[in-house]
């Protein structure tokens, strides 16, 4: 990632879906709202976010807080 200095950090604050993509309820409803209100909006699962970051060369990915909404 050319835009991130070595040792830099990325923080993602998001309504994250389970890997089944259908729960918890609030992120699922938020994803539906994003789909209806934008061209390509949606919520993502933790695995999808991890995969996107890994493809860009991000290492040491860690989840530090998770709320059950």
RATA-V248055 format. One line per field, one symbol per residue. psi: psi as a letter, one per 30 degrees, with the letter a starting at -180 (. if undefined). burial: # if it has 9 or more other C-alpha atoms within 8 Angstrom, else .. Layout:
psi->???
burial->???
//
This chain:
psi->jffkkkflkkkkjljkllffgglleeeeeeeeeeefflegklllleeeeeeeeefggklhkkkfkkkj.
burial->..............####..#.##.###.######.....######.###..##...#...........
//
